[in-house]
Amino acid sequence: MSEEIVHHHISKQYEQELEDIHHRVLVMGGLVEAQVADAVKSLLENDMALAEEVIGNDYKVNSMEVEIDEQCTQILARRQPTARDLRLVLAVIKLIADLERIGDEARRIARQALDIGTHYAKRNQLSELEQLVGQVRLMLHKALDAFARMDVDLAFRIVEEDKVVDREYESIVRQQITYMMEDPRSIPVSLDIMWSARSLERIGDRSCNICEYLIFYVKGKDVRHISLEQLEKQVKE
């Protein structure tokens, strides 16, 4: 086998390794999406069995994070990537950490669902979460879609949407405080709903993080902790 063919083969193998970690991130993202969907369904529909299932499946998310992280470590050690390849590996390491934390938030929501199931919850109290649930699930889905397609423009639009999630979260907190003041018997349920809303708000934040990692990979610029105006400028350059 000639030296040229050997080098070509090694390059192809390396390329496959990079493609594989990208693919595995999306698989992990799909699992996390399913965990979030099941968690909020168990909360809104008072499905205790589904809540237990979400809690029981959390180990799958954790295992995937460990496996992908190890794969990235091996690439760093053996391939010593530079430039764009290095940014991809670093972005993946950060992204899977956020996906694992989103999985943790799904587990917390499922635990709140179990707690709410032991109390009497008014339907309108739970229904007030539905809009926030829809917004956050869509943000997460679009963030993973942006990463799949390396779509920087979509990533920027998702970050903009986080303002809507924050406002909806604050509205839910105010509503639940009002319920607690009017009827102390609603306090246990209201607290669970507020904690669930907080978990949803954090999922929205971590969806934004995914978008920032994508922008870092494509543009080579760290866009964390900057204003939307500065972010837009970085994306358009």
Residue pairs with C-beta under 8 A, 6 or more apart in sequence:
14 79
17 71
17 75
17 79
18 75
18 85
18 88
18 89
20 71
21 68
21 71
21 72
21 75
21 88
21 89
21 92
22 88
22 92
24 64
24 67
24 68
24 71
25 68
25 92
25 95
25 96
25 99
25 147
26 144
26 147
26 148
27 64
28 61
28 64
28 65
28 68
28 96
28 99
29 99
29 144
29 147
30 144
31 60
31 61
31 64
31 103
32 61
32 99
32 102
32 103
32 106
32 140
33 137
33 140
33 141
33 144
35 54
35 57
35 58
35 61
35 102
35 103
35 106
35 107
36 102
36 105
36 106
36 109
36 136
36 137
36 140
36 203
37 137
38 50
38 53
38 54
38 106
38 110
39 51
39 54
39 106
39 107
39 109
39 110
39 113
40 109
40 129
40 133
40 137
40 200
41 47
41 50
42 48
42 50
42 51
42 54
42 109
42 110
42 113
43 51
43 109
43 110
43 112
43 113
43 116
43 126
43 129
43 196
44 126
44 127
44 129
44 130
44 133
46 113
46 116
46 117
46 121
47 113
48 113
48 114
48 117
50 110
51 110
51 111
51 113
51 114
51 117
52 110
52 114
54 106
54 107
54 109
54 110
55 107
55 110
55 111
58 103
58 104
58 106
58 107
61 99
61 100
61 103
62 100
62 103
64 96
65 96
65 97
65 99
65 100
68 92
68 96
69 93
69 96
72 89
72 92
72 93
75 81
75 89
76 89
79 85
81 88
81 89
84 217
84 220
87 216
87 217
87 220
88 217
90 216
91 213
91 214
91 216
91 217
94 209
94 213
95 147
95 209
95 210
95 213
98 206
98 209
98 210
98 213
99 206
99 210
101 202
101 206
102 140
102 203
102 206
102 207
105 199
105 200
105 202
105 203
105 206
106 199
106 203
108 195
108 196
108 199
109 196
109 199
109 200
112 192
112 193
112 195
112 196
112 199
113 196
115 188
115 192
116 126
116 189
116 192
116 193
119 188
119 189
119 192
120 189
121 189
122 186
122 189
125 176
125 179
125 186
125 189
125 190
125 193
126 193
128 172
128 175
128 193
129 172
129 193
129 196
129 197
129 200
131 168
132 165
132 168
132 169
132 172
132 197
132 200
132 201
133 200
135 161
135 164
135 165
135 168
135 204
136 165
136 200
136 201
136 203
136 204
136 207
139 158
139 161
139 162
139 165
139 203
139 204
139 207
139 208
140 203
140 204
140 207
142 154
142 158
142 207
143 155
143 158
143 207
143 208
143 210
143 211
144 210
145 151
145 154
146 152
146 154
146 155
146 158
146 210
146 211
146 214
147 155
147 210
147 213
147 214
150 214
150 217
150 218
151 214
152 214
152 215
152 218
152 219
152 235
153 235
155 210
155 211
155 212
155 214
155 215
155 235
156 211
156 215
156 231
156 232
156 235
158 207
158 208
158 211
159 208
159 211
159 212
159 228
159 231
160 228
161 204
162 204
162 205
162 207
162 208
165 200
165 201
165 204
166 201
166 204
169 197
169 198
169 200
169 201
172 193
172 194
172 197
173 194
173 197
176 190
176 191
176 193
176 194
177 190
179 186
179 190
180 186
180 187
180 190
180 191
209 224
212 223
212 224
215 221
215 223
215 231
215 234
215 235
216 222
216 223
219 234
219 235
219 237
221 234
223 230
223 231
223 234
223 235
226 234
